[in-house]
Amino acid sequence: MSKIKVMSEHLSNRIAAGEVIERPASVVKELVENAIDAGAKRIRIEIERAGSRLICVTDDGCGMDADDALLCIEPHGTSKLLDEAGIDHIVTLGFRGEALPSIASISRFELTTRTAEQLEGTRVTVEGGRLIEAAPCGGAVGTTIRIRDLFFNTPARRKFLKADATESHHIEEAVLALAIPRPGVAFELVMDGRCSFRSPASEKPEPRLREFFGRVYADALWPVAHQEGGIRISGFIASPGFTRNSRREQRTFVNGRAIESPAIYRGIREGYATLAESGRFPPVILFLEMPPEDVDVNVHPAKREVRFKHEYAVGRAVATAVGNALRRTREAAPLPPPGAEENSLPLSGQIPLKLVLDAATVQYEPGNSEQPSLPAFREERPRPVPAPPAAKPIPESKPLSGEEPSPASIPEESPEKPETNSASFLTDTPAVAIPARSKFDYPDIPFNGEWPDRIIGVLDDTYLLAAGKSGLILIDQHAAHERVMFERLLDSARQGVAAQPLLLPQTLELPHSMAALLLRNRKIFEAVGFDVEPLGSHTVMLNSVPAALPEHRDLSAMIPDMLQELVDNEEHKLPVELEYVARAACRAAVKAHDVLPLTAAEELLRQLGECRQGTLCPHGRPTMITITLREIEKRFNRR
């Protein structure tokens, strides 16, 4: 008897749905792409409960007749790819015919459509891949698709969805990626009955960028226009100094399709050259137009990855376009008026010419600028600090509980007279005692080596060199300060003394999706110490910050970095919790290449020794490594 059998159509659709439909945002993307391919000029998206309850997309496109309405839910039913020759000349966003049958197999699906030539429309109802009804109905020209109870028949997939705030953010990003390259199409997004944004059609993309990202963001973008070897590049790049901690805001489009390409990212990096800060990414919005036969979009079911026929030529063209835009705009940038401060930035977000030139010269010395302060604990304890004992796993409990540690868990103070610390970088924030035990379950990972005895130097303004009994110990100053700040934020939040009111509240303008993400998780941010109030679709007012944050940090850069880190953290399917917000707030820690005086380095080592898990940063990276004497002797051929 044969062991190989052909899958049923229902089973194959369920498998295809797992590849095409990753989350509610994937459904929105596929439906909006179909609306754009149908020639729609107005598209309305309605979302309820982050897409798990309802996704409704309405367009005024060409619509479908009764026969096409039934064929579109059949596997590989498509009007966009009719023969084998067309696969090398794909000009539409969709072409496989997999999206609608895949969506219909894992939801309660309803399609209503009508063409301009017909007097009545057609309604098709599908539940879990089974056709329930196909009947005539009334309706406007165009198509409306309602997706209810997504993943209702695949509970295993449903439980892997993230928090509603995270899924809503992904939906907004999916709509933005489709709306940015098409200013001539009007978009409206309604989330849980509230209009998230309404962007009318326009001839140029600038109004839409201001609508989505705010005035300050849009004003910090410089135009790009370049053509080379059949590749036409247009769009916008960020002015030097305007960066993010993630590449997610480098939005690139090829023939109107949002894509991710290492060749384009490499070209952006080469175009900025020395103007790009290490580990930071300038936001860009680039539109590439090229012959469809020179790009292969049939690489991945999500169609985010593409292959170029001439990858090197694409990267070179992008680098040239970015470099020319920077030089052209730099030459046209006005000089600051007499008497203006040299380091002041205008409200428009434009960087003065002098700062651009200074950033490009080898004489520029960032170490001369004022360095950020390190928060210090006011409990004075003797140094050196012995290695902390390995922490035992502690049962996890609710993060916002106010329970105090038991007296037995608090270590006794040393009877010796504490040594006075004379570091000049200490802040004036109130002291916060660290409980000896935490309600969070820190991993029990032993430190392979001995705790450092003393700081003996600094390498590359990034690594602190310390002496230990077993050898040389290298401490990552950024990872170490992140661990110190992380535990302080958590403990101060638990004790209810997290907030430090600002003398003058600060307004922050954020991209629409980021502002919405911040407000959806407002209570958790407030528990850490951020008091925020909405002032508009893009603007929030910051009334207080965590007391543990160092001074002199740019909040306008730190808050977007925090939000982006929360989005990038795909490990947690639960709602954003206090621990994760505190982990993201550690973006304000001392950075690599920040110059620390020796006293500051010693104080950082002392604070690290007081942490419950001083050998790991909040993200799991080691704060220190040991190069043993045996290894050093081996390198010198002594053994």
C-alpha positions, 0 to 999 in steps of 0.5 A: 500500500502506498505511503504517499498521499496527496494532501487535501485542499483544506489541509494545504490551505492551512499550511500555506496560511502558516507561511503567508499569515504570520500575524494580523498585520500580515492580513492587513498587508495582503488585503490592502495590497489587493486594494491597491492592485485593483486601482483603489483611490480610497482605502479604509481599514477598520481594526478591533482588538488588534485584529483578532476580533475584526479586520475590515478593508474597504476600497473603491477599486474595480471590484469583481463580478460573481464568478471572480468573487468565487474564484479569488478564494480558490488556491492560486486564483489570480488575475495578475500572473497568467503565464510563465513569462509574466513571472519575470515582469511582475509589476503588481504587489500580489501575484501568487493567489495564496493570500485570500484562500489562506486567510479564509481558511483560518477565519470567518471571512466575508467578501462584498464586491461590485463592479461599475458595470453591474447593478448588484454586487456579490457576497461570499461567506467562508468559515474556516475554509468552507464556503457558507454562502454566495449570493447577490447583494447591494453595495458600492463599486469596489470591494469590502472584506471582513475578517472576523475571529482570526485564528479561531480554528488554529488556537496554537497560532492564536496563543503566539500572538503578542500583546494587543499594543504590539500587534496594533503597532505592527498593523500601523507599520504595515499600513504606513509601509503601503501608504508612504510610496503612494501619496495619490491614494487616500488612507484611513485607519480606525483602531477600536472605533478611534481614527488612528490617522486619516491621510488624504491623497496628495501629489507629493509625499511631504504632506504624508510624511508630516502626517505620519512622523510629525513636523520635526521628523519631516524637517530633518529629512533631506531630499534625494534624487539620482539616476544611474544605470537604469536605476532611479532613486528618490526620497529622503535621508536624515540630516547628519546627527539624526539617528536611531538605535535600529534599522527599522526606520530605514524604509526602502521601496523597490517599484513601490514595494517595501523591501529589506535588502542588505545591498541597499543598507550597505549603500546607505552606510557607505553613502554616509561614510564618516557622518554615520555614528557607529551603532546608530542608523540614520532614518531614510525613505528611499524609492528605487525604480528599476526594470521589473526583470532586474529584481526577483520578488518571488523569494519569500511568501511575505515578499519582503526579501528580494534579489537583484540581478545586479546587486553591486550596481544597486548598492553603488547607486544608493551610495552615490545617491546618498552621498550626493544628497549630503554634499548638495544639501550641506553646500546649500545649508545656511550659516548660523546668524552672527551671535548664535550659539555654535552648538544650538540646533534650530527647531526645524531639525536642520543641522548647521553647516559648521556641525556637519563639517566638524563631524566630518573632520579628523580633528573633531574630539567628542571627548571634550564635550560634557560627559553624562553623569552616572547615578550613584548609590548613597550607601557608602561601602568599603572597596574593593567589593567581593564577588557576589554569591551566585543568585538562586532562582526566585519564584516570579511574582507580580512586578508591581507588588509592594512587598518588602524583603524579609529581614533575614535576606538583608545583609548586615552592614560592614562594621568598618568605616566606609571609604569616602568616594570623591567621584565628581560625577555623582548625581543629586538624585535621592538614594534608593536602597537595593533589596538583597532579593528581587521578585524577578527571576534572575538567571543563575549563571556563575561568573567564570573568574574572580571579581575585579580588585581595582581599575587599572585603565581604560581601553578604547573608552569602552572597556574598563581594565581591572586586575583580578587574582586570576588575571586581567578582567575586561568590563564593558562599561555600557553593559555594566551601567545598564545592569546598575540602572536596570536594578535601580529602576525596578527597585525604585518602582517597587518602592514607589519613589521612581519619578523625578518631576521635571522643572519644565515639562518637555514635549516630544514629537514622535512618529504616529505609531510610536506615540500610540505605542507609548500611550497604550502602555502608559501605566507601565511607563508610569510605574517606572517613573515616566509621566506622559500625557498626550498632546496630539497624534504625534506629541506627548508631554513628559512631566517626570522621568525615573530618578535613576536616569542619568542627567544630560541624556537627550530624552527626544532620542532616548524615548524613541530608542526605548520604544523601538527596543520594545518593538524589537523584543519578540521573545515575550508574548505577554503585555509589556511589563515593568521589567521590560520597560526598565530594560528598555530604559537602560538605553540611557546608560553610558555608551561605548566611547563615552570618556569616563574619569578613573573615579567614575570607572571605580564608582561604576565597578562598586555599583556593579558589585552591589547588583544581584546579577552583576555579571550580566546586562539586562539583555543577557550579555556578559558585563565582564570577561576574564583573560587568565594569567595562564592564557597570557603566559601561553601567548608569551610562550611561557608555557 
